[in-house]
């Protein structure tokens, strides 16, 4: 590689990237980029893509880059002895609720400190009312405030900081400074980078929405300074970062968190169920104050421990959100086939066939199982899949290739044709009993339905189906979307054997433009393209067919973008369905598999592009997801490994910005999370347990995820032994709920006993409740009892769909660490409420 090509390794239009080598790229401010460009090309022009072609002068470019990057840094602001304090006020400190302060608290010249408890200053930190320690801290605060206010500005700020990414420097607002949304501070890999914000009057955070400060690429909260000309307010539930140096007062509203310091010169500091964690002394910070100490810098638990006696892995949870995306309501959903949905949702009396079975009542057990996944939400139920189409199919798996007649009815797969041991018709219409049961189910669970409509060119067929949907669902607002077709990139069209993006666009456009039913609906949107072969989409890295498809639709008619995903393929794919492959599907690339066919690259490359292509106004939903294609693989899809996989998959999809996920169910399939009563089209003597439904291991993982990721939660950054999100056997995820509760999920897929310690960088948060999903091994297929998969030693009862007996245990922290001991593979869910310290077991056992 030439020097020029090495320097110009980064080419991203719109980003101010200056390529240095293939391994390093520094993001600089506009002024620095132009200055460097001027020095290199002599014309003061910014090079194309912001890339400097240094040619043989690579060393000169590196020197210039280093000098200019250094000149862009803000000068350090020394806090002196004020660095020991998490909270410092001039007049009073007032607290309401269970605030947790992991550093010294002081007031001077005032003396009033109220509300502790229920608030707590975590030992060994102390409270200083006036006196020499607090007075010296106030003097040092005044010096720091004046220093920050006197720094030369690099850029004026006149807009809300929400949604912006800023690099090190001094940012100045002549009057008020506001943040609504997420502000990202990018240190460009320099942990010493300093950010200074100068507000002429007030600092207002989270006044219209819960807001966050996200620190990336080495940015440290101790190097962020907010110099406020009057008062600062951090809104309800917001997570802020940095040292607030306010001339007058600071107010932390209910459940707000601060990874930094609240330092007010003249006025009061007001807290309400607040968590504050000072990030160490900061640049030039002093050690422990005199006259009684105060803990040498008041780190308050920011730094994660690297070794703990008797612990084999340490999960560290960062209080700063990993993404500004909230877990939406209805994120967890199910996908069902048209011809099988009644077998799950209704009670079918013995002796009745599918066509003749009247709707009497719903299957209570299944209703409860759905409600457990969407407490106080509107669960998403997609009805579609292969049964959406009935004019011809061509699967990726050769063994599944077959064609079916062209009839305006719903397709039952060919393997269920009537035989000597089967009764009932091979084809099932959308009958009145079908609509009666689905309508009653949707109304009871308050479901949002995604209904598949036949894609191909048979106007009577697709118009007839949609008209039936309209006629039978127009009295309740339960139809969220009508999805045209199912996996058209795999199935050929009626007229073309090769059904690519162009052919699908033609068919889709014809249907949309001639289909008056869309305009009759007040609420549902058109969903698509329901693509099933992300491999083919990834192969074309130039045109990005999904983006092109959405852009070419008339009037941008698609309101919900849908795709399907299975990490492993059964019988016909390069990545074979094995438990090791399932457990590592997203954590590492597989060298023997083409890059475009690897689920690791699906999650890392394709999915972010797809979310971006969908845009902010169109949610992207993975409305068909499961572990293995073609009905799954026995010994893989139906094992405890699927529990571990589904938790990991759901978190990763949420992290990538997916709006929701529907787990696909299919009778007699190995990857079905349920086992419904025997299908109604089997002989009466072969049907068993009417009105009951059994649960498989995968459902236990789904239930654990639903408990961990409540609607409105945000994802927090985690590490395991300093490795982001996972290690060889242990993986972790964490959320912070709307009320400030933190939930930490630890996944262990190994064998034998292992103790994991969970450490919250936000400091001590009080006792936690521990829930465990466990099994003897990752290959366990049965549920319940000592030899099956359980949740808190309980199983879901087939008659009711509820857990019976048992319950969570309470775990108290030891030195701010929560210990969890696994006796084998398991899923641990720690729920830590923002309450003061309370009693409980020192070690929770899963």
N, C-alpha and C positions, 0 to 999 in steps of 0.2 A: 504494500500500500504506500502510495506517495504521501509526502508530508501534507500536500494540499488536501487529499482525500481524507487523511486522518483528522485534519483540523475541521473539515466540513462534514463531520459525521452526523450532525443534528440539523434536520431540515423540517421545521414545523412552522408553517406560515402562521403569523399572528402572535407567536411567542417570541419574546426577545431572548433568543438562545444564541450564545456564541460558542461554537464548537471548539473544543480543545483537543480531545482525543475521543476515541470511540467509547471510553469509559467515563469521561467527565464532561459535564455541560453546566455552565453557570448561568443563572438567570440574573440579569442586571437591569438597572433602571434605564429609562429611555435616554437620559443624559449620558450615562456611561457608555451605552451601546453606540450612540452617535459619536462620542469622543473617540472611542477606540476605532470606529470605522474611519473617522477623519485621519487619525494617525496612520492607519494602514493604507488607505487608498488615496489620501491627500485631497479628497474632494468634499469631505464632510457628509457623504451620502451613507445611509444605512445599507449595507450589502443585502442582496436578495436573501430572504429567509433569516436575516440577522446572522449570517454565517460569514466569518472572515477567512478568506483564502490566504493563509499566511505563506503557503508554499514552503520554501526552504527556511523561512524565518520563523519557525515554530517556537524556538526559544525566545525570540524577541516578543512574539505574541503572548507567550506565557508570562513574561516579565510585565508587559503592559497590562495584561489582565489582572495580575496580582496587585499591581500598584493601583489600578483604577478601582478594583473591588474594595481594596482597603480604604481608598478615599471616600467610598460611598457609605462606609460604616458610620453610625452615630457614635459620638463620644460616650464613654462610660459614665454612668451616674452613680456615685457612691452614696449608699444609704447610711454608712457609719453604723452606730449602734442601733439605729431604727430597723436594721435588717433582722434583729432578733425578735421583732414583734410581728405577729399576724394581724393584730388590731391595735391601733393607736389613735386616740382621740384627744381633742383639746378641752372639751367640756364634759361630756358624759358618754358612756357606753351603755346602751339599752338593748336587752335581748328579750325575745318572745319565742317560746317553743324550744325544741331539742337541738339547739345549735351545737356544733362541734368545732372547736378552735384548736388547731394543732400547732400552737406557738404562743409566745407571750402575749398578754393583753395589758395595755396600759392607758392611762389618762393623765394629762397634765396640761395646764395648771389645775383643771377640775379634779374632782375626787369621786364622782358618782359612777358606780358600776352596778347595774341591776339585771336580774334575770338569770343568774348562774347559781343553782339550777332553776329551771330544767336544763339550761345550757351547761356546757362542759368545756373547760380548758384542760386539754389532755396533759397529764404529767409527763415529763418534769417541768413543763411550762408553768408560768406563774402569772398572777394578776398584780400589777403595780398601780397603786393609786397615788398620784403625785410623787413626791420624793425625788431623790437625785437620779435614779435610773430612768424614770419616765421623762424627767426634765431634760436629761442629756439626749434621749431619743428624740424629743421634740426639737431640740436645737439642731441635731443632725438632719432631721426631716426638713427643717427650714432651709438648710444648706442644699440638700438634694433637690428640693422644690425649685429653688432659685437657679440651680445649675441646669435642670431640665428645661425651665422656662427660657433660659438664655441661649440655648443651642440654636444654631442657624438652621433654618428650615430647608429641607430638600424638596418638599412638595406640599402645595396647599390642598386642603381637603374641604370640599363644599357639598359633598353628597353623603348619604348614609353608607357606612362601611360594609353593610351586609352584602354578601355575594362577591366580595373582592379578595384578591390574593396580593399581598404586599411583601416586598423584600426589605432588608434592613435599611433604616434611615430615620429621618425626623419628619413627621407629618403634622401639619398645622391647620387648625380650624380657627378662624378669627372669632367665632362665637361658639355656639353649641356643637358638640360632637355626638353623633348618634350611631347605634349599631342595632339593626333588626335583621336577624338571619345569622349567617356564619361568616366570620372574618378569618381568613387563612393567613398565617404569618410564616413565610418560607425563608429559612436561614441559609439555604443553598449549601447545606452540609457544614456550615461553620457554627459550632456550638457557642462561640463568643459573640455572635452577631447581636447587635443591639437595635431595638425598636423603641422610638420615643414618639408619643402622641401628645401634642399641645392643644388643649381646648381652652378657648378664650373665656367661656363661661361654664356651662354644664356638660356633663357626660351622661347620656341617657342610653341605657342598654336594655333591649327586650321590652320596649313599651308597646309594640304591636304584635310581637311573636316571640316565643322562646328563642333565645339567641346564644351563640357559642363563639369562642375563640379557639381556632384549631392551629396547633403548633406542629410544623412539619419540617423535615430535613434538618434536624438538629436544633430547631428553635427552642429556647428555654424560657420558662415563665419569669425566671429571675432577671432576665435581660430585657424585659418589656416594661416600659414606664408610661403611665398615663398621668400627665400633669394637667390638673383640672383647675380652672380659674375660679370656680365657685363650688358647686356640689355635684356628686356622682350618685346615680341610682342604677342598681343592677336589678332587672325585672324578675318576676316570678319564674322560677325554674330554670333560669339562664345559667350557663356555665362560662365564667369569665376567667381570663388569665392575665397576670401581670401585676405590677406594683401600682396601686392607685395612690397618687399624691394629690390630695384635694385641699384647697385653701380653706374651705368651710366644712362641709359635712359629707358623709357617705351613708347611703341607705341600701341594705341588701334585703330585697323582698323575699317573700316566702319561698323556701326550698332553693334559693339561689346558691351557687357554689363559686368559690374563688380559689383558683390555683395561683396564689400570690399573696399580696398584703393590702389591707385596707388602712391607710394612714391619712388621718385628717388633722390639719394643723390647728384650726381654731374652733371647730364645731363638734358635733356629735357623730358617733358611729351607731347606726341602728340595725339590728339583726333580727331575723325571724326564721328559725329553723334552718340556719345557714351553716354551710361547711366551708371553712377557710384553712388552707394549707400553704404556709410560706415555703417557697422553694429554695431554702438555704440562704446564706448571706448575700448572694448576688455580687455583682462587680464591685470590688473594693469594700465589701461589707465587713463589718467588725465581727469580732468573736463574741463570746458571752459577755454581757454587760456586767458592770460591777455591782456591788451591794446585793448579793444574793443570786447572782448568776443569771439563769434564764436559758441555759442550754446551748451555749456556744453557737448561735446562728439559727436556732429554732427551725431545723430542717423539717420537723413535723412529719417525717416518714415519706418524704418525696422520693428518696433514692431507694430502689428495691434491694433487698438483701440478696447476696449471691450464694450464701451457704447458710443452712439451718440444720441443726443437729437432728438426725432421724428422719430427714425429709429428702426424698429423691427427686422431686421437681418442685419448682416455685412458679406459681402463676401470679404475674404482676398486672394489676388493672390500673390503667391510667384514667384520671378523672376527666380528661379532655376527650371529646367525642371523636370517633374515627371517621364519621361521615355526618353531614348535616341532614341526611335523609331520615325521616321518621318511619317506623314500622307502621304501615297504614292499617286501618280497620279492614277486616276481611282478607288479610294477607294469606292466611292458611285456608285452602279450599280443597274440594274434591272434584274429580272428573269421572263421569259415569257414561256407560253406553245406553242408547235409547232403549234397546230391547231388554236390558237387564236392570234398569233403575227401579222398577217395581219390586223386583226380588229383594232389594235392600230396604226400601222405604215403607212397604206395606205388609200387613199380616194377610196371608192368603189362606183361606179355609181349605182343609183337605178335600180332595175330589174335584177341585176347580182347575180348569186349564187357564192359560194366559188370556185368551180371548174372552172367556166366559166369566172369569173371576171378577165379581163385583167389588168395588172398593167399600170396605167396611171400616177399617181403622188402620192407623199407621203402626209401624214396627217401633215400639217405644224404645227398645234397646238401641236401634240405629239412630233415632232422633237424638238420644242422649249423647251418643258418641260424636255426632256432628256438633252438638252444642258445646261439648267439652273443648273442642278445637277453636271455638269462636265465642267465648264468653262475652256477653253484652255487645256483640257485633252482628253484622249481617254476613253470614258465611257465603262464600262464592261456590256455587255448584254449576259446573259445566256439564252439559249433557250433549255428547257428541262422540268423537272418536271414529273408528271404522264404520260404525252404524250410521253415521251421517250420510255416507255415500252408498249408492246401491247400483251404480251403472258400470262399475269396473274397478278393480284394484290391482295394483302391482306393488308388492312389498319389496323391501330391500332383501328380505330372506327368500331365496328361491322356493323353499318348501311351502311358503305361504301364498304363492302365486295362484290366482284363480279369478274367474270372471263370474258375474252373477247377472240375472235377468234385469231388464229395464222395467221396473215397476214402481209406481208411486207409493211405496211402502217402505218400512224400515227393515234393514238387512240383519238377519241373524247369521253369524259366521257359518261357513260351509260345513265345518265339522259337527254342527248341531242339526244336520238334516235328519228328518224322521227315520228312525231305524227300528229294529225289533225291540229295543229297550227304551225307545223314546216315543212320546206321543205329542200331539199338538202340531200346529202348522209350522212350516219352516220359515214363514214370513209373518211379521207382526205389524199390524197397522197402528197408526196413532189413534187409538180408540177412545171413546168417552171414559171408560174406566182408567185408562192411562192418564188422561188429563185430570180426572178427579183426584187420583192419588198424588200426582206431582203437584197439583195446585194446593192441595191440603198440606203437603209436606213443606212447600215453599212458604206458605202462610204461617205455619206453626213455628218454623225456625227462622223466619224472616229472611229467607235466602235471596241472593241475587243470582239469577240464572243466566248462564251463557248457553244459548241454544244453537246447535249446528243446523245449517240449512244446506241442502244439496246444491253443489256448485254447478254441475255440468248443464249443457244446453238443452234442458227440457223444461220449458216455461211452465207447463202444467204441474210438473213435479215440485219445483222449488216455490212457485207461487202458491200452490196448494198447501205445502207445509207451513209457509209463513202465515198464510191466511188462518190456518188452524191455530197457530200460536197466538195470533192477534185475537181471534174469537174467544179463546179459552183463558187468556191471561190478561185481557184488557181491564178487568175489574180490580186487579191488584198490581201494584207497581213492583213486580218481582223480576221482570225481564230486564237485565242490565245490558245485554248485547246479543245480537244475532251474528253468528260466526259463519261466514260463507266457506263451505268446503272443509276438508280435513286433509292436511299434508299433501297439497297439490303438487309439491315438488317431487313427490314419490309416485303418486298415482298419475297415469296418463290421462289426457283429456279424451273426450269422445271423438275428436277429430284428428288429434296429433299424438303419435306414439311417444314423442319426446316432449314432455310438458315442462318447459322452462319458465323463466320469469315473464318473457314476452307473451307466451300463450296464456298464462294465468292472468296477466294483466288484461288481456283481451276479454277473456271469459268474465272476469270480475267486473270489468267496466260495463259489459253488456247487461249483466244482471242488475248492477246498481242503477243503471240509467233507465231500465225498463221495469223497475220493480217498485210500484207505488206504495207497497206496504211500509217501506222505510219512512216515508213522509207521513204515514198515518199514526205512527207511534210517537207519543210525546217524549219518551225518555230513552229507549234503547239506542245504542250506537251500533254501527257496523264494525265487526271484529275480523281481523285477518292479519297475515295470510295463513296462520295455523301451520307454519312450515315444520316439517319433521326432519329434514335432512340439512342440519346446519353444516354438515361436511361440505356439501356442494356450495353453500353460500360462502364458506370461508375460502374455498379454492380461488374464487375470483376476488383478489385483493385490490383490484383497480376500480371496479365499478360499484362495489358494495350493493348488490341487487336489492336488499331490503330497503335501503335508502332510496334507490331509484324507483322501486315499486311505489313507495309511499308518495314520492314527489310527483309521479305521473298520474296518480288517480285524479279523476275529475272532482274538483272542489274539495280535495283532501278529505274524502268521505269516511275514511277509516278513523273511528274514534277510540279504538282499543287495538293495540298491536299484540298479536299472540304468536308464540313459538312453542315448540315441544322439545323436550330434552330427555335423553336416557344416557347415562355415562358409559354403560356397557351394552354390547350387542350380543344377542343370542344366536349362535349357529353360523352367523354370516359376517362377523366383523373382526377386525384385527386385534381389538382389545377384548380378550376372552373374559367371560363372566366368572371370576373367581373372587373369593373373599379378600385376598391381598389387593387385587386390582380395584375392588370397590372401596376399600378403606383408604387407598392412596389416589383415588380418581382425580381429586382437585388439588392435592398438595404437591405433586411432582409430575413432570413430564415423563412419558414412557418412551424410551429411546427406540424401541422396535416398532413404534407406531408412527405413521405419518403425522406431521405436526397438525394438519388441518383436521385429523380424525381423533385427536386427543382431547378428552374432557378438560384437562388442565388448561389447554389453550382456548377451549370454549369459554371457560370462566375468565381467563386472563385477557383475551383479545376480542373474541367475537361479541361477547355479551356487553362489554362497555360500549362498543361501537353500535350495537343494536339499540341500547338505551338512548344513546346520543341521536341516532337516526330517528327514533320515535319522537323525540323532542319533549319539551315540558308539558305540552297540552294533551299528549296521547300516552296513557299509561301502557307500559309493556308488561304483559302477564305471561308467565310460563304456565299455560293452562293445561298442559299434560306433562307430568314429570313422574318418573319412577326409576328404579335402579337398573333394570335390564329389559331390553326390548323383547318383543315376541312372547309376551306373557311371563317373562322372567325365567329364572333358573333355580331349580330346586337345589337346596344346599347353599344358596347365595342370597336370593331375594327374600326368602322366608326365614332368615336367620337374624340373630341379634346384631350381626354386622349391618343389616339394613337400618336398624335403629340408630346406630352410630352415624351411618352415612347420611340419613335424612336430616338429622340435626345439623350436621356440617353443611349440607347442601342448602338448607333453608337459610342459614345465616349468611353463607357466601352470596346467595342470590339477593338477599336484602342489602348486603354491603355494596353490591354492584348496581343498586338502584331499581331492581325489579319491583313492580307494584303489587304482585301477588303470585301465588303458586297453587296449582291444582294437582293433587296427587291422584294419579289414574287408578281406578279400580276396574277389575274385570273378573267375572266369575270363573272359577276353576283355574285361575292363574296363580303362579307361584309368587308374583309380586303384588297380589291384592292384600292391602292391610287388614281386610276383614274376611271372614268366612260366613257368608249369608246362609240362610236355609237353602236346602237343595233347590235348584231351579224348578219353577212351576211347570215347565214343559217336560219334566221327567215323570215317569209313572208315580202314582200316589204312594205306592209302597216304598219307593226309593227316596221320598222326601222325608226329612227329619227335622224335628225341633221347629215347628212353625212359630214365628214371632220371636225367635232367638237369633242372636248373631254373635259369633266369636271374633276375637281380636288376635291379630298376629303381631310379631315383634315390631314391625315397622310402625304400627300405630303408637306404641309406647314412646318411640322417639318423637313422633309428631306431637304427642301430648306434652312431652317435656319441653319441646320448642315453644309450643303455645303458652306454656306457663312462664317461660323465660322472656318472651318477646311480646309484651302487652302492646296494644295499639298506642301509638304516640311515643313509644320508647325510641331512644337513640342508641346506636352502637358505640361502645367504648373501646379504646385500644387496649389490647392485652399482649403479653409476652409469656412464653414458657421457657424458663432458663435463658432469658434474654433473646429468644428467637420469636419473632412476631407470629402470633396465633397458634403455632404448633411446634412440637418436637417430634421425635420418632414415634412415641407411643401416647403422648398426652397432647391434647389440643384444647383450646379455650376460647370462649367468646363471652362478652359481657354487655349488658344493657343498663341504661338508666331510665327509669320510668318517669312519667309526667309528675309524680309526687316525690321524686327524689330517691326512690328505692333503687338499689343496685342489685342486679341479678347476674351471677357468674355461673357459667356452664363449663364444666371440665369433662372432657371425653377421654376415657382411658381404654385402649384396645389391646392391652397386653395381658399377661397372665401373672398369677402370683400376687403377693401383697405389695402395695405401693402407697406411700403416704405423700400427698401433695399439699403444699401450703399455699393459700391464697392471700395475697397482700394487696391492700388497697392504697394506692399512692395518694388518695384523698384523705388518708389518716384514719384514725379509729372511728368506726361507725356503729358500734354496739353489737349485740348478739345477732346471730343469723339463724334462719331456719334452713334445714338441709333436707332435700328430697333426692332419692336415688332410684335410678333405673338400672337394674343389674341382672346378670345372667351368669351361669357357670362358665361359659366360653362364648366367643364370637360366633361359633357355629351352632349355638343353641336354637332350636326351631320351636319348641313347645313353650307355653306360657303358664305361669302360676306355679306355686309350690316351691320346694327347695331346688328343683332341677329345671326350672323354667324362668322365663323373663318376668320380672315383677316391677311394680312401682311402689316404693316404700313397703316392700314385702306384701303387696296386694296385687290382685288381678282384676280386670274388668269382667263383670259377671255377664254371661250370655243373655240372661233374661231381662236385665235392666240396663246394661251398658255402663254401669257405675262401678266405682271402686268400693270395696267393702273393708271396713276395719282399718287398723294401722293409722299412719299419719306421719307428718314431718317431725324431725327432732330439732332441738335447739343447740347451736354450737356457739360458745363464747370465744372471743379472740384471746390468743395468748401472745403478748408482745406485738399486738396489731396483726397477728397472723391467724388465719382460720385453717385448721388442719383437717384434712379429709383422707381417710385411709380406705383404699380399694382392696377388696379381697379377690378380685378378678376384674374382668372388663366391666365397665359401667359408665353411667352418665350421672354426674353430681350437679345439682342445682342449688346454689347458695343464694338466698334472698336476704339482703341486708337492708333493714329499714333505717331511715335517718333518725334514730332514737339514741338516747344515752346508753351507756354500758349496762348490761344486765347479765344475769347468770345463765349458765348452760354448760354442756359437756365441753371439755377441752379439745376433744377429737371426735369428729363425726365419722361414722363407719358406713361405707357403701358396700 
